[in-house]
């Protein structure tokens, strides 16, 4: 097992984690920005107004992107299991 091999596996793991985390985080960021602008304009400082829409947006983003996320995770896991014989040698 060479250092390049370990770096490749680690890079793919980080890339996969980034792509899996991106959709819900982007949804929370966009909704949080819109809610904060709304709160600044109306001067309503209610905490539930900030949290509930973000939770709903993250849930919707996960529901929409779930097939793609599952495919990405399955592909990564399959590739890791395929590489097990080369790691054991």
N, C-alpha and C positions, 0 to 999 in steps of 0.2 A: 504494500500500500504506500504509494508515493505521496509527498506533500501536495502535488498538483491534483491528485485524485481527491484528497480530503478537502482541498479548497473548492473544487468543482461541486462536490456534494454539499458543502456548506453554502456556497453561492446559490445553488438551486433551492436549498431549504429557505434561505432568506428571501429569494425572489418569490417563491410560492407563498410564504407568509405575508409578504407585502401585497401581493395581488389578492389574497383572501381577505386581508384587513381593509383594503382600500375602499370597496363599495360602501360598507356601513360607516366608515369614518368620514368619507366625503359627504354622504347624506346627512350625517350629524353636523358637520361643519356648515353646510349650506343652510340647513334649517335653523341652526343656532344663530347664524349671521342674520337671517331674515327675522327671527324672533327678537333678537337684540335691537335691530333697527326699529321694529314695531314698538318695542318697549321704550326706546329712546324718544320716538315721535309722540307716543301717547302718554308717556311718563307713568306707565303701569309697571310696578316692580314686583310682580307676583312670581314666586319661584316655580310653581306648578306650570305656569305659562311657558317657562323656559325648558322644563324637563320633559313634560308629557309629549310635546310635538317631536322632540329629538328621539324619544323612545319609539314613537310610532314610525318615524322616518327610517330609523335603523332596522326595525322589524320589516318594513316594506322593502327596503333595499336588500335585506337578506332573503326575503321571499322571492323577489324578482331574480336575483343573481344566484340562487341556490343551485340550480342545475349546473351552471358554469363553474361555481366553486367546488361542487362535488366532483366534477370531471377533472378539474385541476388537481385536487387532492388525490384522486384515484390514480391519475397519471404519474404524479410524483412518487406515490407509495409503490406503484408497480415498478417504476424505474429503480427505486432503492432496493426492492426485493430481487430484481434482476441482477443487480450488482453484488449481491451477497456472495456468490461463488468467487468473484474476483477478489473480494476482501479477505476471504478465508485462506486463499492460497498464500 
